[in-house]
Amino acid sequence: QVQLVESGGGLAQDGDSLRISCAASERTFSSVAVGWFRQAPGKDREFVAAVRGGSVSTTYDDSVKGRFTIYRDIAKNTVYLQMNSLKPEDTAVYYCAARSTSRYTSLWSYDYDYWGQGTQVTVSS
């Protein structure tokens, strides 16, 4: 059972940057796809970004493309989401998710088997 622990959320102002982290308990984490999702109050959970297992190939939702970057530090068994040019509409709880065996990214939350507890990101105008 892979355990995922997010950290790094907090308060930011419009235009600021934040980096959130997802640390995994298993070394096999580097070989599977990892995604970031977010959920704002009263809204469904939505896809943000994902990175392919064993690769630097990434996928982004259009709403964050050019502002957010997902990347791995294999030595630290951690996936990061660097968020630049933050907007108030980025306010949400951000969740890290990993697939159990597949290295392919997916936009759909049901394709991910392991989830972190979430970290709150709040952007004020």
C-alpha positions, 0 to 999 in steps of 0.5 A, spaced: 500 500 500 503 506 497 502 512 502 502 519 499 503 525 503 502 532 501 505 538 503 507 545 502 500 548 501 498 555 504 496 562 503 498 566 497 496 572 493 494 573 486 500 572 482 504 569 487 508 562 486 507 556 491 510 549 490 506 543 493 510 536 494 507 529 494 512 524 498 511 517 497 512 511 501 514 506 496 520 506 491 516 504 485 513 510 485 518 513 480 515 507 475 508 509 475 503 515 473 502 520 478 497 526 478 495 532 481 487 533 482 484 539 486 477 540 489 474 547 490 468 548 495 462 546 492 465 543 485 467 536 483 474 534 483 478 536 477 484 534 473 490 539 474 497 535 471 500 528 471 507 525 470 508 519 466 512 513 470 519 512 468 519 519 464 518 526 464 512 526 459 507 531 462 500 532 461 496 539 464 489 541 464 488 548 459 487 552 465 494 551 468 498 550 462 504 555 462 503 556 469 504 550 473 509 545 472 509 537 475 516 534 476 519 528 480 525 528 484 527 520 484 532 521 489 527 524 494 521 519 491 517 526 491 513 529 485 512 536 486 507 541 483 510 548 482 505 553 481 506 560 478 502 566 476 497 564 481 489 566 481 484 566 486 480 561 481 486 556 483 483 556 490 482 549 492 484 543 496 490 539 492 490 532 492 496 527 489 494 521 486 498 515 484 496 509 479 498 502 482 502 499 476 501 503 470 506 508 467 501 512 463 497 518 465 490 519 465 485 525 466 480 521 470 480 520 478 478 513 477 484 511 474 488 512 480 489 508 486 492 511 491 491 518 494 494 523 499 490 527 504 490 533 500 493 540 502 489 547 502 491 552 497 488 559 498 489 565 493 487 572 495 485 577 490 
